[in-house]
Amino acid sequence: MFYFKTKRQSFIVVLDVKMDQTLRCVLGFFCNRPRATTTSNWPETFWTETLTLRCEIEGGGDSEWTFGWRRDRTSRTSKYTTDNKYIISRATDSDNGDYECSGRRGSPHSTFTPWSEPFKLTVTKITPKAELRADSTSIPAGGAVTLTCDVNPPSSGWTYILFRGDHPGTQDDGKNFNGRISVSKGGVYRCRGVRGEPVYYTEYSDSVTINIILSNRAVVTLQPHWTEIHSGEKITLRCEIEGGDDAEWEYEWKTSNSFKPPKEKEYSFGPADTTNSGNYSCKGRKKSDQSPTGWSDPITLTVLFSSPQPVLTVSPLWLSPGDSVTLNCEVKHPSAGWRFYWYEAIPKLSDNSYNYQLLSGSRDGTEKYSFIVHGQTHTAGYVCRAGRGEMNTPYSKPKFVWSGDLPSSASLTVSPERVQHFTSDSVSLECKGNSTQWRVKFQEKLTRNNVYWCESGSGEFSNAVNITKQKSEIILVSPVHPVTEGSSVSLSCRLRSSDIVSNVFFYLNNKLIQNDTRKELNISAVSKSDEGFYKCQTSGRESSQSWMSVTVVAVSRLGNPSYPVILVIVGLICGVVLIILLLLLYRCRQSKDSCFRR
């Protein structure tokens, strides 16, 4: 009970012993003010982090205080103790609230301070994670790189531990650092943050790989050395490290397709398919310290869907007896490991196809894509194919060389027997020879200009003839078969409306050779010089030109019975003349004066 007196009146105020402490301070009692703080220097608290609150009495002097705590203005949450700290271990959101502290002193009659201003605790419901960054992930040997570690979400009070591989780094690597550190070793780095007592750890950062770029150079090679292959072929990729023979290496591959070779020095795949096409690069990594080379230059591998189709060409197309025939087999990239195989086409009438027989000297194939057939005398067909490794291309389409000479075993005759015909003419072709089965083949060279020949069931070819169909009003009448040297031949002109005309000009290789009133060009004894392209001209109209071939007949020494006699006679004459000359020479030496007088 307290007694109060004023100028106007007096009154008594009765205070309960449990009166509010603030009022007691107003009345002048126990005005030492407590303050609730935290021992850490950061405002936020993370999930499961330990937090220590501290109660400080302003103006408390050396008095022996005990301390009590309450949360959210409820009854005290702790007994009064001499320890001014209140520890919240492994905080969760259930610990959120406003914390206040109060001091007490004196015994047996205790006096209390007011409650402190509340300290608001909000536990962040996440575990922070460290983030590690590098200003470069590749450095040359002897260089260094700066690593920076911080915490997300951003907060204060952290120091950091650096890890290389699966173990904490040494002091040189920065076992403890303040967020930035320079390292010179390659490897996989991580960091994490630490703070508080007891120590609170963040989650590990994601790893950052630092590569020490070696001077050794990686190179991708192919075996075989073909950058363009075909489906079904086999090929080996190899990663070579230049100057790396003194070290053990691990290998890594990078491709532009979905195919990923294993981490080995070489890898063979086959049969290849188009999904293997792409760019291939590799690099090596030393097993000793995981230092890598740079990536090799990419090598582009193309896998084509189908095998290449070879194309055969022959030269010449028309033969003179005994000519050499040159075969050329064209395939894409002929120098890329191909070998070439050459065949003669043998007619097979049963299915309108050909059997293929290897030419002599072609059994093991040739490196060159050309082949020469010597001494060809008759019409023949040829095919080729290419191969490399275990793969062969399809056969080429057959190509033919033609001979106009009539062989004894098979021949083709034409009626009417001329090269040029009007489009309205009927032309008869007849195969003759030792076979009972024949087929007529033709090679279309130009529109209305075809080469015809016969093929027998016994695999023989006839001579070939060139027949043209003319839409013009004039044609040249010329022999369809070669003319034998020394024989006679007649050429003429024919109009669609009549047979033979007069006043015809004849040309050989575009040179005028006859321009009089005669209607035919007659050659009594044909020679090789008469061979060539002929055409005729009359009444302002000109025919197409046609080739007339001349066959040279070689004189057979063994086939001429007079040849030995002639040889003996010539030998005797030469012997007599030689003897006479020797006698005259002897006489001249015996008598020079006499010889000179003669």
Sequence and secondary structure as in RCSB ss.txt:
>XXXX:A:sequence
MFYFKTKRQSFIVVLDVKMDQTLRCVLGFFCNRPRATTTSNWPETFWTETLTLRCEIEGGGDSEWTFGWRRDRTS
RTSKYTTDNKYIISRATDSDNGDYECSGRRGSPHSTFTPWSEPFKLTVTKITPKAELRADSTSIPAGGAVTLTCD
VNPPSSGWTYILFRGDHPGTQDDGKNFNGRISVSKGGVYRCRGVRGEPVYYTEYSDSVTINIILSNRAVVTLQPH
WTEIHSGEKITLRCEIEGGDDAEWEYEWKTSNSFKPPKEKEYSFGPADTTNSGNYSCKGRKKSDQSPTGWSDPIT
LTVLFSSPQPVLTVSPLWLSPGDSVTLNCEVKHPSAGWRFYWYEAIPKLSDNSYNYQLLSGSRDGTEKYSFIVHG
QTHTAGYVCRAGRGEMNTPYSKPKFVWSGDLPSSASLTVSPERVQHFTSDSVSLECKGNSTQWRVKFQEKLTRNN
VYWCESGSGEFSNAVNITKQKSEIILVSPVHPVTEGSSVSLSCRLRSSDIVSNVFFYLNNKLIQNDTRKELNISA
VSKSDEGFYKCQTSGRESSQSWMSVTVVAVSRLGNPSYPVILVIVGLICGVVLIILLLLLYRCRQSKDSCFRR
>XXXX:A:secstr
 EEEE SS EEEE   TT  HHHHHHTTS   EEEEEESSS S EETT  EEEEEEEET TT   EEEEEETT S
BSS  BS  EEEE S  GGG EEEEEEEEE SSS EE    B EEE EESS  EEEEEES SEEETT  EEEEEE
EES  SS EEEEEETTEE  TTT SEESSEEEE S EEEEEEEEETTTTEE B    EEEEEE S EEEEEEES 
 SEEETT  EEEEEEEET TTS EEEEEEESSS    SSSEEEE S  GGG EEEEEEEEETTT  B      EE
EEEESS    EEEEE SB  TTEEEEEEEE SSTTSS EEEEEEEEEEGGGTEEEEEE TT TT BSSSEEEEEE
E S EEEEEEEEETTEE      EEEB  S  SSEEEEEES SSEEETT   EEEEEES S EEEEEEEEETTEE
EEEEEETTS EEEEEEEEEE SSEEEE  SS EETT  EEEEEEETTBS  SS EEEETTEEEE SS SEEEESS
  GGG EEEEEEETTEE   EEE EE     TTT TTHHHHHHHHHHHHHHHHHHHHHHHHHHHH HHHHHH 
